[in-house]
Amino acid sequence: MCGINGIISNIKLDEGELRKKITVMNQLIFHRGPDEDGFYIASSESTSVAMAMRRLSIIDLSTGKQPMYTDNNKIGIVFNGEIYNYRILKQQLELSGVTFNTTSDTEVILKLYEQKGVEAFKELDGMFAFSIHDKTKNKVFIARDFFGEKPLYYTKTKTDFVYGSELKSLISYLPAKPNICKEGINLYFRLTYIPAPYSIYEGIKKLPSNSYIDYDLATDDFTINEINKITPVEKRKISFNDAKKEVYNEVIKSVESRSIADVSIGTFLSGGVDSSVVTHCLSEISSEKIETFSIGFEKKKFDETDKSQVVAKLVNSNHHEFIVKESDFMNGIDEILLNFDEPFADSSALPTHLVSKHASDYVKVALTGDGGDEVFGGYNKYYMGKLNNKYTSIVPKGLHRQIIKLTSGLLSTKDDNRGKRFKLNRLLKAFNYDGNQYWNIISLAFTDQEKVQLLKSNSLINDTFSEFKTKYNQQNPKNLTDFRMVDKNVSLEGDMLVKVDRTSMLNSLECRAPFLNKAIWDLTNSLPENYLMKGWNKKYILKEAFADKFSPGFLDKSKQGFGVPVGDWLRSSLKPELESYIEPKFLESQGIFNLNYITNLVKNHISGKEDNSLRVWSFYAFQKWYLNTYSIL
């Protein structure tokens, strides 16, 4: 069940007109749920509520139709996602006398809410975005899951509150395209994506993860509330062996819960630790051979299919491997990038789309290893965080500036090769003496100083991350726990989960991430940090928990990630389009960029004088979105 939309109006609207508007919004997300749609329309003397959904049938294929209503028809729901503990919750409700008409998880949410109100949301283990119209309270509640796996956008006009799973639906409802949001554009050119609560549009927000909207129809006002209160967790005194057993059991249990489906299921298998562990677990609990999917590249330095082949052979899966060429990406690049509805420059979205497209020919559900790095401490950038504390305590600030000047030329690269020189250069530039070091590390596009040169003054804000630092109490992230908390609330919500949701849903494929389970998150937060990262050994406890399931040393093999050579493409097949984006008259008409800076940056990359892959790609993705949204060349 894969997409929702809604309209709340503070005036009574004609039901036919209201249905027409919500139908247009819903049709725009047909790809999210091609199996079925459903509409809810309710009006009173002073308000109108419309809710709609598109469904990809995964659970309860015959009776899981939406919207659903309570027995007295006073409460209705539309729901996008999956509730993995719905069978347990259903049993508990039945013991208290609640009866059910379907075998769907949607009805479990509805009946649990009827019994417990918004407190019910805390009990849901899953990925979700849903809205509930409660006539008994004259309210609408709109909720989003703990990690933000499922998207939810909203906007408020003078008469209407409009929300939905994708921006395109909201934009279709508004009378004109909104202006660009200043916070949104600053976040984008630092991070390459825009995390909640912002979008690229002024006035359109994303509901943060782990949150619900309480909309009072009587007052035509709303509040945003946390579902689970986030408080600091004390580290437990527990032996490593006992902790290792808990990790193993929780991961197996999570994979089992996320494999519940009435349709075929498989895994994305890259051969890294996370996807290998998930694949192993699924094969262990499956009575039949499982389907596994991996993607490889013609350019060998980006290809790692040898690792996935080893795991596929180990678990004896029906393995599907797809080797892609540059032309495969070029043929679909517009469709992929523009489906995000706002600038999005994580280039791994391109291969994620292709593996989703191929997998959808065989299965309706795929398990992924997403979240393993955030939950278990697996990123290289966590090394950088530890190094910053040591480096800044030894090297004076003035000396550091001199080192940057001396090494900038030596460490610069001319091609899209993210090797040791690239990583060392990025590390040195990220070192910070004012508490911003980790915020610099997660900024993959432009540094603060570069952003000042890139954007005209009327588009700039001073501290891009000020609101996030305050909200998540991360003014100066210092340790692994801090780094992981920043990633959960910024990078995971704004980048990783957006990438997977949009690319998989574009192919009508549902992706589930077993590591994104609040029980596992709470467990790893309670463990000593050196259980997660022992010295420089990342994801230590996860690898140790599953070490005997793989050949010796396999889980310790390095993996470079799901990258594609966009820097090369910008010098070849994408070059004419890129050059059109720096045409002086066009840049001047935009009034966003400093012409000389961006022109030099792009030309130096195209000529091979220097490698500006990430920054130029973020500019390219923005310009493609801008032209599709506001104008033509």
C-alpha positions as CSV (number, residue, x, y, z in Angstrom):
1,M,0.0,0.0,0.0
2,C,2.0,2.8,-1.3
3,G,0.6,6.3,-1.6
4,I,-1.8,8.7,0.0
5,N,-3.3,12.2,-0.5
6,G,-5.5,14.5,1.4
7,I,-7.4,17.8,1.4
8,I,-8.8,19.6,4.4
9,S,-10.8,22.7,3.7
10,N,-12.2,25.2,6.2
11,I,-15.3,25.7,4.0
12,K,-17.9,23.3,2.7
13,L,-16.9,22.3,-0.8
14,D,-19.0,20.7,-3.5
15,E,-18.4,17.0,-3.1
16,G,-18.1,16.5,-6.9
17,E,-15.5,19.2,-7.2
18,L,-13.6,17.9,-4.2
19,R,-13.5,14.4,-5.6
20,K,-12.3,15.7,-8.9
21,K,-9.4,17.5,-7.2
22,I,-8.3,14.6,-5.0
23,T,-8.6,12.3,-8.0
24,V,-6.1,14.4,-10.0
25,M,-3.7,14.3,-7.0
26,N,-4.1,10.6,-6.7
27,Q,-3.6,9.8,-10.4
28,L,-0.2,11.5,-10.3
29,I,1.1,8.8,-7.9
30,F,-0.4,5.9,-9.9
31,H,3.1,4.3,-10.0
32,R,3.1,4.0,-6.2
33,G,0.1,1.7,-6.3
34,P,-1.2,0.5,-9.6
35,D,-3.4,-2.3,-8.2
36,E,-6.2,-0.2,-6.7
37,D,-7.3,3.2,-5.5
38,G,-9.8,4.4,-2.9
39,F,-11.5,7.7,-1.9
40,Y,-12.9,9.2,1.3
41,I,-15.1,12.3,1.2
42,A,-16.7,13.8,4.2
43,S,-18.3,17.3,4.7
44,S,-20.0,19.2,7.4
45,E,-21.6,22.7,7.5
46,S,-18.2,24.3,7.8
47,T,-15.5,21.9,6.7
48,S,-14.6,19.3,4.0
49,V,-12.2,16.4,4.2
50,A,-11.0,14.3,1.3
51,M,-8.6,11.4,1.6
52,A,-7.3,9.1,-1.1
53,M,-4.8,6.3,-1.6
54,R,-3.2,4.2,-4.2
55,R,-2.5,0.6,-3.4
56,L,0.2,-1.9,-4.3
57,S,-1.4,-5.1,-2.9
58,I,1.1,-6.9,-0.6
59,I,-1.0,-8.1,2.4
60,D,-4.6,-9.2,2.4
61,L,-5.1,-9.0,-1.4
62,S,-8.8,-9.7,-1.3
63,T,-10.2,-7.7,1.7
64,G,-7.6,-5.0,2.3
65,K,-9.4,-2.3,0.3
66,Q,-9.2,1.3,1.5
67,P,-10.4,3.6,2.9
68,M,-11.5,1.6,6.0
69,Y,-14.0,2.6,8.6
70,T,-14.8,1.7,12.2
71,D,-18.0,-0.3,12.7
72,N,-19.9,2.9,13.5
73,N,-18.5,4.8,10.4
74,K,-17.3,7.6,12.7
75,I,-13.5,7.1,12.0
76,G,-11.9,6.5,8.6
77,I,-8.3,5.8,7.5
78,V,-6.1,5.8,4.4
79,F,-2.7,4.2,4.9
80,N,0.6,3.9,3.0
81,G,3.2,1.3,4.2
82,E,3.4,-1.9,6.2
83,I,2.9,-2.6,9.9
84,Y,5.2,-5.6,10.7
85,N,3.8,-6.4,14.1
86,Y,0.2,-6.2,13.1
87,R,-0.5,-9.8,13.8
88,I,0.7,-9.5,17.4
89,L,-1.3,-6.3,17.9
90,K,-4.4,-7.9,16.4
91,Q,-4.2,-10.8,18.8
92,Q,-3.9,-8.4,21.7
93,L,-7.0,-6.5,20.5
94,E,-9.0,-9.6,20.0
95,L,-8.2,-10.7,23.5
96,S,-9.8,-7.4,24.7
97,G,-12.9,-8.1,22.7
98,V,-12.2,-6.3,19.4
99,T,-13.5,-8.0,16.3
100,F,-12.1,-7.7,12.7
101,N,-13.6,-7.8,9.3
102,T,-10.3,-8.2,7.3
103,T,-6.8,-9.7,7.7
104,S,-5.1,-6.4,6.8
105,D,-2.7,-4.3,8.9
106,T,-4.7,-1.2,7.9
107,E,-7.7,-2.4,10.1
108,V,-5.3,-3.1,12.9
109,I,-4.2,0.6,12.9
110,L,-7.8,1.7,12.8
111,K,-9.0,-0.5,15.7
112,L,-5.9,0.2,17.8
113,Y,-6.5,4.0,17.3
114,E,-10.2,3.5,18.2
115,Q,-9.2,1.9,21.5
116,K,-6.1,4.0,22.4
117,G,-6.2,7.3,20.4
118,V,-2.9,8.8,19.3
119,E,-1.0,6.7,21.9
120,A,-1.6,3.8,19.5
121,F,1.0,5.2,17.1
122,K,3.8,4.3,19.5
123,E,3.0,0.6,19.2
124,L,3.4,0.4,15.5
125,D,6.5,-1.3,14.2
126,G,6.7,-0.4,10.5
127,M,7.0,2.1,7.8
128,F,4.0,4.3,7.3
129,A,2.3,7.5,6.4
130,F,-1.4,7.5,7.2
131,S,-4.3,9.9,7.9
132,I,-7.2,9.3,10.2
133,H,-10.4,11.4,10.1
134,D,-12.1,11.1,13.5
135,K,-15.6,12.6,13.4
136,T,-16.0,12.0,17.2
137,K,-13.2,14.5,17.9
138,N,-13.6,16.6,14.8
139,K,-9.9,16.1,14.0
140,V,-7.6,14.7,11.4
141,F,-4.4,12.9,12.4
142,I,-1.6,12.4,10.0
143,A,1.4,10.3,11.0
144,R,4.8,9.3,9.7
145,D,7.0,6.4,10.9
146,F,10.0,6.4,13.3
147,F,12.7,6.6,10.7
148,G,10.8,8.4,7.9
149,E,10.8,5.5,5.4
150,K,7.5,6.7,4.0
151,P,7.2,10.4,2.8
152,L,4.7,13.0,3.7
153,Y,4.5,16.6,2.4
154,Y,2.0,19.2,3.5
155,T,1.1,22.9,2.8
156,K,-1.4,25.3,4.3
157,T,-3.3,27.9,2.2
158,K,-5.9,30.4,3.4
159,T,-8.7,27.9,3.0
160,D,-7.0,24.5,2.6
161,F,-4.5,22.1,4.2
162,V,-3.2,19.8,1.5
163,Y,-0.9,16.7,2.0
164,G,0.4,13.8,0.2
165,S,3.2,11.2,-0.4
166,E,4.8,13.1,-3.3
167,L,5.3,16.8,-4.1
168,K,3.8,16.5,-7.6
169,S,0.3,15.9,-6.1
170,L,0.5,19.1,-3.9
171,I,1.8,21.2,-6.8
172,S,-1.1,20.1,-9.0
173,Y,-3.5,21.4,-6.4
174,L,-2.0,24.8,-5.9
175,P,-2.9,27.6,-8.3
176,A,0.7,28.4,-9.1
177,K,4.2,27.0,-8.5
178,P,5.6,28.3,-5.2
179,N,8.8,30.2,-5.0
180,I,12.1,28.5,-4.1
181,C,12.6,28.1,-0.3
182,K,15.8,29.8,0.9
183,E,16.4,27.2,3.6
184,G,15.8,24.5,1.1
185,I,18.2,25.7,-1.5
186,N,21.0,26.2,1.1
187,L,20.5,22.8,2.5
188,Y,20.5,21.3,-1.0
189,F,23.8,22.8,-2.0
190,R,25.5,21.7,1.2
191,L,24.0,18.2,1.4
192,T,22.9,17.3,-2.2
193,Y,19.3,16.8,-0.8
194,I,16.8,18.6,1.4
195,P,15.9,17.0,4.8
196,A,12.6,17.5,6.7
197,P,11.0,19.8,7.6
198,Y,12.0,21.7,4.4
199,S,11.3,21.2,0.7
200,I,12.6,23.2,-2.2
201,Y,9.3,25.1,-2.2
202,E,8.5,28.0,0.0
203,G,5.5,27.0,2.1
204,I,5.6,23.3,1.5
205,K,7.0,21.2,4.4
206,K,7.9,17.6,5.0
207,L,6.4,16.1,8.2
208,P,9.5,15.0,10.2
209,S,10.0,11.3,11.0
210,N,8.5,10.0,14.2
211,S,5.8,12.7,14.1
212,Y,2.1,13.2,13.7
213,I,-0.1,16.2,12.8
214,D,-3.1,16.9,15.1
215,Y,-5.4,18.9,12.9
216,D,-8.4,20.5,14.7
217,L,-11.2,21.1,12.2
218,A,-13.0,23.4,14.6
219,T,-10.2,25.9,14.9
220,D,-8.6,25.2,11.5
221,D,-5.2,24.9,13.1
222,F,-2.7,22.1,13.7
223,T,0.2,21.0,15.9
224,I,3.1,18.7,15.2
225,N,3.9,16.2,17.9
226,E,6.5,13.5,18.5
227,I,5.2,9.9,18.5
228,N,8.0,8.4,20.6
229,K,9.8,10.8,23.0
230,I,13.5,10.7,22.2
231,T,15.6,10.9,25.4
232,P,19.3,10.1,26.0
233,V,19.9,6.3,26.5
234,E,22.2,5.1,29.2
235,K,24.8,2.6,28.1
236,R,24.2,-0.9,29.6
237,K,26.7,-3.0,31.4
238,I,26.6,-6.1,29.3
239,S,29.2,-8.5,28.1
240,F,30.1,-8.5,24.4
241,N,29.0,-12.1,24.0
242,D,25.6,-11.5,25.5
243,A,25.2,-8.3,23.4
244,K,26.2,-10.2,20.3
245,K,23.5,-12.8,20.9
246,E,20.9,-10.1,21.3
247,V,22.0,-8.5,18.0
248,Y,21.8,-11.8,16.2
249,N,18.3,-12.6,17.6
250,E,16.9,-9.1,16.9
251,V,18.2,-9.0,13.4
252,I,16.8,-12.5,12.6
253,K,13.5,-11.5,14.2
254,S,13.3,-8.3,12.2
255,V,14.0,-10.0,8.9
256,E,11.3,-12.5,9.7
257,S,8.7,-9.8,10.5
258,R,9.6,-7.9,7.3
259,S,9.2,-11.0,5.1
260,I,5.5,-11.3,5.8
261,A,3.7,-10.9,2.5
262,D,1.1,-12.6,0.3
263,V,3.3,-12.0,-2.7
264,S,6.8,-13.0,-3.9
265,I,9.8,-11.5,-2.0
266,G,13.6,-11.2,-2.7
267,T,16.6,-9.1,-1.6
268,F,18.9,-6.5,-3.0
269,L,22.3,-8.1,-2.7
270,S,25.4,-5.8,-3.2
271,G,27.8,-8.2,-1.3
272,G,28.4,-5.7,1.5
273,V,27.9,-6.6,5.1
274,D,24.4,-5.3,5.4
275,S,22.8,-6.8,2.3
276,S,24.7,-10.1,2.9
277,V,23.4,-10.4,6.4
278,V,19.8,-9.7,5.4
279,T,20.1,-12.2,2.5
280,H,21.5,-14.9,4.8
281,C,18.7,-14.3,7.3
282,L,16.0,-14.5,4.7
283,S,17.4,-17.7,3.2
284,E,17.5,-19.2,6.7
285,I,13.8,-18.6,7.4
286,S,12.6,-19.3,3.9
287,S,11.2,-22.7,2.9
288,E,12.1,-22.0,-0.8
289,K,15.0,-20.6,-2.7
290,I,15.0,-16.9,-2.4
291,E,15.4,-14.4,-5.3
292,T,18.5,-12.1,-5.1
293,F,19.3,-9.1,-7.3
294,S,22.5,-7.2,-7.9
295,I,23.7,-4.7,-10.4
296,G,27.2,-4.3,-11.9
297,F,29.0,-1.7,-14.1
298,E,31.1,-1.8,-17.2
299,K,33.6,0.5,-15.5
300,K,35.4,-2.0,-13.3
301,K,36.4,0.3,-10.5
302,F,32.7,0.8,-9.8
303,D,31.8,-2.9,-10.2
304,E,31.6,-5.2,-7.2
305,T,29.4,-8.1,-8.4
306,D,32.1,-10.6,-7.4
307,K,31.1,-10.1,-3.8
308,S,27.4,-10.6,-4.4
309,Q,28.1,-13.8,-6.4
310,V,29.9,-15.3,-3.4
311,V,26.8,-14.7,-1.1
312,A,24.3,-15.8,-3.7
313,K,26.3,-19.1,-4.1
314,L,26.5,-19.5,-0.3
315,V,22.7,-19.2,0.2
316,N,21.9,-21.0,-3.1
317,S,19.6,-18.2,-4.3
318,N,18.0,-17.6,-7.7
319,H,20.5,-14.8,-8.4
320,H,19.8,-12.1,-11.0
321,E,22.8,-10.0,-12.0
322,F,22.5,-7.0,-14.3
323,I,25.5,-5.3,-15.9
324,V,24.6,-1.8,-16.9
325,K,26.2,0.5,-19.5
326,E,26.2,4.3,-19.6
327,S,23.5,4.2,-22.2
328,D,21.2,2.4,-19.7
329,F,21.4,5.4,-17.4
330,M,21.2,8.1,-20.1
331,N,17.9,6.6,-21.4
332,G,16.2,7.1,-18.1
333,I,18.0,10.0,-16.4
334,D,15.2,12.5,-16.8
335,E,12.5,10.2,-15.6
336,I,14.6,9.2,-12.5
337,L,15.8,12.7,-11.4
338,L,12.5,14.5,-12.2
339,N,10.5,11.9,-10.2
340,F,11.9,13.3,-7.0
341,D,10.0,16.6,-7.7
342,E,12.8,18.6,-6.2
343,P,16.5,18.7,-6.6
344,F,18.2,15.5,-5.5
345,A,21.8,14.8,-6.3
346,D,22.6,11.4,-4.7
347,S,23.8,9.7,-7.9
348,S,23.3,6.3,-6.4
349,A,19.6,6.9,-7.2
350,L,20.4,5.9,-10.8
351,P,21.6,2.3,-10.1
352,T,18.9,1.9,-7.4
353,H,16.3,2.7,-10.0
354,L,17.7,0.2,-12.4
355,V,18.0,-2.7,-9.9
356,S,14.4,-1.9,-8.8
357,K,13.2,-2.0,-12.3
358,H,14.8,-5.4,-13.0
359,A,13.7,-6.8,-9.6
360,S,10.1,-5.7,-10.2
361,D,9.9,-8.2,-13.1
362,Y,10.3,-11.1,-10.5
363,V,9.0,-9.9,-7.1
364,K,6.8,-7.3,-5.5
365,V,8.8,-6.9,-2.4
366,A,12.6,-6.6,-1.8
367,L,14.5,-6.5,1.5
368,T,17.4,-4.2,1.6
369,G,20.4,-3.5,3.8
370,D,19.5,0.2,4.2
371,G,20.1,1.6,7.7
372,G,22.8,-0.9,8.7
373,D,25.5,1.8,8.7
374,E,23.5,4.3,10.8
375,V,22.3,1.6,13.2
376,F,25.6,-0.3,13.7
377,G,28.2,2.4,13.0
378,G,29.5,1.5,9.6
379,Y,30.4,4.7,7.7
380,N,33.9,5.8,7.0
381,K,32.9,9.3,8.1
382,Y,32.6,8.0,11.6
383,Y,36.4,7.6,11.4
384,M,36.7,11.2,10.5
385,G,34.6,12.2,13.5
386,K,37.0,10.4,15.8
387,L,40.1,11.8,14.0
388,N,38.8,15.4,14.3
389,N,39.0,15.3,18.0
390,K,42.6,14.1,18.0
391,Y,43.7,16.3,15.1
392,T,42.4,19.6,16.5
393,S,43.9,18.9,19.9
394,I,47.4,18.5,18.4
395,V,47.4,20.8,15.3
396,P,46.9,24.6,16.0
397,K,44.2,26.3,13.9
398,G,46.7,28.5,12.1
399,L,48.9,25.6,11.1
400,H,45.9,23.7,9.8
401,R,45.1,26.6,7.4
402,Q,48.7,26.4,6.1
403,I,48.3,22.6,5.6
404,I,45.2,23.2,3.6
405,K,47.0,25.6,1.3
406,L,49.9,23.3,0.8
407,T,47.9,20.2,0.1
408,S,45.0,21.6,-2.0
409,G,47.0,21.2,-5.2
410,L,48.7,18.0,-4.2
411,L,45.5,16.2,-3.3
412,S,43.3,17.5,-6.1
413,T,42.1,14.9,-8.7
414,K,41.2,15.3,-12.3
415,D,38.9,12.4,-12.8
416,D,35.9,10.9,-11.0
417,N,37.9,8.6,-8.8
418,R,36.9,8.7,-5.1
419,G,40.1,7.0,-3.9
420,K,42.6,7.8,-1.1
421,R,43.5,11.3,-2.3
422,F,39.9,12.3,-2.7
423,K,39.1,11.0,0.8
424,L,42.1,12.6,2.4
425,N,41.4,16.0,0.8
426,R,37.8,15.8,2.0
427,L,39.0,14.9,5.5
428,L,41.4,17.8,5.8
429,K,38.7,20.3,4.5
430,A,36.2,18.9,7.0
431,F,38.4,19.4,10.1
432,N,36.9,22.1,12.2
433,Y,37.8,23.9,15.4
434,D,34.3,25.4,16.1
435,G,32.1,22.3,16.5
436,N,31.0,22.1,12.9
437,Q,33.3,19.2,11.8
438,Y,30.6,16.5,11.5
439,W,28.2,18.9,9.8
440,N,31.0,19.6,7.3
441,I,31.6,15.8,6.8
442,I,28.0,15.1,5.8
443,S,28.0,18.1,3.4
444,L,28.9,16.3,0.2
445,A,28.5,19.2,-2.2
446,F,29.7,22.7,-1.3
447,T,31.4,23.9,1.8
448,D,30.0,26.9,3.6
449,Q,32.8,29.1,2.1
450,E,32.0,27.7,-1.4
451,K,28.3,28.2,-1.0
452,V,28.9,31.9,-0.3
453,Q,30.7,32.0,-3.7
454,L,28.1,29.9,-5.5
455,L,24.8,31.7,-4.4
456,K,23.9,35.3,-4.7
457,S,23.5,37.1,-1.4
458,N,19.7,37.2,-1.6
459,S,19.6,33.4,-1.6
460,L,22.0,32.8,1.3
461,I,21.4,32.0,4.9
462,N,24.2,32.2,7.5
463,D,24.1,28.9,9.4
464,T,22.6,26.2,7.2
465,F,22.2,23.7,10.0
466,S,21.2,26.0,12.9
467,E,17.7,24.6,13.2
468,F,18.9,21.0,13.1
469,K,21.6,21.6,15.7
470,T,19.0,23.0,18.1
471,K,16.2,20.5,17.5
472,Y,18.4,17.4,17.9
473,N,20.8,19.0,20.5
474,Q,23.8,18.5,18.2
475,Q,25.6,21.8,18.3
476,N,28.9,20.0,18.5
477,P,28.6,16.3,17.6
478,K,31.6,14.6,19.3
479,N,31.2,10.9,19.5
480,L,29.7,7.9,17.6
481,T,26.3,8.2,19.3
482,D,26.1,11.9,18.2
483,F,27.2,11.1,14.7
484,R,24.6,8.4,14.3
485,M,21.8,10.6,15.7
486,V,22.6,13.3,13.1
487,D,22.6,10.7,10.4
488,K,19.3,9.2,11.5
489,N,17.5,12.6,11.5
490,V,19.2,14.3,8.5
491,S,21.0,11.9,6.1
492,L,18.9,8.8,6.5
493,E,15.5,10.7,6.4
494,G,16.5,13.2,3.7
495,D,18.7,11.1,1.4
496,M,18.9,7.3,1.8
497,L,15.2,6.7,2.4
498,V,14.1,9.2,-0.2
499,K,16.3,7.6,-2.8
500,V,15.0,4.1,-2.2
501,D,11.4,5.1,-1.8
502,R,11.1,7.1,-5.0
503,T,13.2,4.8,-7.2
504,S,11.4,1.6,-6.0
505,M,7.9,3.1,-6.1
506,L,8.5,4.5,-9.6
507,N,8.8,0.8,-10.5
508,S,5.9,-0.3,-8.3
509,L,8.2,-2.3,-6.0
510,E,8.1,-2.2,-2.3
511,C,11.4,-2.1,-0.4
512,R,11.7,-3.1,3.2
513,A,14.7,-2.4,5.5
514,P,15.0,-4.9,8.4
515,F,17.8,-2.8,10.1
516,L,15.3,0.1,10.4
517,N,13.6,-1.3,13.4
518,K,13.2,0.8,16.5
519,A,14.0,-2.3,18.7
520,I,17.4,-2.7,17.0
521,W,18.0,1.1,17.1
522,D,17.3,1.1,20.8
523,L,19.5,-1.9,21.4
524,T,22.5,-0.5,19.6
525,N,22.1,2.9,21.3
526,S,22.2,1.1,24.7
527,L,25.5,-0.7,23.9
528,P,29.0,0.7,24.6
529,E,30.3,2.5,21.5
530,N,33.3,0.2,21.2
531,Y,30.9,-2.7,20.5
532,L,29.9,-0.9,17.4
533,M,33.3,0.5,16.3
534,K,36.2,-1.3,17.9
535,G,39.2,0.8,17.1
536,W,38.9,1.3,13.4
537,N,36.7,-1.8,12.9
538,K,33.3,-0.6,11.8
539,K,30.0,-2.5,12.5
540,Y,32.1,-4.8,14.8
541,I,29.2,-6.4,16.7
542,L,27.1,-7.0,13.6
543,K,30.0,-8.7,11.8
544,E,30.9,-10.8,14.9
545,A,27.3,-11.8,15.3
546,F,27.1,-13.3,11.8
547,A,30.8,-14.2,11.3
548,D,30.3,-17.9,11.4
549,K,27.7,-17.7,8.6
550,F,30.2,-16.6,6.1
551,S,33.7,-17.6,5.0
552,P,36.5,-16.3,7.3
553,G,37.2,-12.6,6.6
554,F,34.4,-12.1,4.1
555,L,32.5,-9.5,6.2
556,D,35.7,-7.6,6.7
557,K,36.3,-6.9,3.0
558,S,36.1,-3.3,2.0
559,K,33.3,-2.0,-0.1
560,Q,33.2,1.3,-1.9
561,G,29.5,1.9,-2.1
562,F,26.9,2.2,-4.8
563,G,28.5,4.9,-6.9
564,V,28.3,5.7,-10.6
565,P,30.8,7.8,-12.7
566,V,28.7,10.9,-13.1
567,G,31.9,13.0,-13.3
568,D,32.8,11.2,-16.5
569,W,29.3,11.5,-18.0
570,L,29.3,15.3,-17.3
571,R,32.4,15.5,-19.6
572,S,30.9,13.3,-22.3
573,S,27.2,12.4,-23.0
574,L,25.8,15.1,-20.6
575,K,28.3,17.8,-21.6
576,P,26.0,19.7,-24.1
577,E,23.2,19.8,-21.6
578,L,25.5,20.9,-18.8
579,E,27.0,23.7,-20.9
580,S,23.5,25.0,-21.7
581,Y,22.9,25.4,-18.0
582,I,25.8,27.9,-17.7
583,E,24.6,30.1,-20.6
584,P,25.1,33.6,-19.2
585,K,21.6,35.0,-20.1
586,F,20.0,32.0,-18.5
587,L,22.0,32.3,-15.3
588,E,21.3,36.0,-15.1
589,S,17.5,35.4,-15.6
590,Q,17.6,32.9,-12.7
591,G,19.1,35.3,-10.3
592,I,20.4,32.5,-8.1
593,F,24.0,31.8,-9.0
594,N,27.2,34.0,-9.1
595,L,27.9,33.7,-12.8
596,N,31.8,33.7,-12.8
597,Y,32.1,31.2,-9.9
598,I,29.8,28.5,-11.3
599,T,31.0,29.0,-14.9
600,N,34.6,28.4,-13.9
601,L,33.7,25.5,-11.7
602,V,31.8,23.8,-14.6
603,K,34.4,24.6,-17.3
604,N,37.3,23.4,-15.2
605,H,35.6,20.1,-14.7
606,I,34.6,19.7,-18.3
607,S,38.2,20.5,-19.5
608,G,39.7,18.0,-17.1
609,K,41.6,20.7,-15.2
610,E,40.2,19.5,-11.9
611,D,37.6,17.0,-10.7
612,N,34.5,18.8,-9.4
613,S,32.2,15.8,-9.9
614,L,30.0,16.1,-6.8
615,R,29.6,19.9,-6.9
616,V,28.9,20.0,-10.7
617,W,26.5,17.1,-10.5
618,S,24.5,18.8,-7.7
619,F,24.3,21.9,-10.0
620,Y,23.3,19.8,-13.0
621,A,20.5,18.1,-11.0
622,F,19.3,21.4,-9.7
623,Q,19.2,23.0,-13.2
624,K,17.3,20.0,-14.6
625,W,14.7,20.4,-11.9
626,Y,14.5,24.2,-12.3
627,L,13.9,24.1,-16.0
628,N,11.3,21.4,-15.7
629,T,9.5,23.4,-13.0
630,Y,9.8,27.1,-14.0
631,S,11.0,27.7,-17.5
632,I,12.7,26.5,-20.7
633,L,15.9,27.5,-22.2
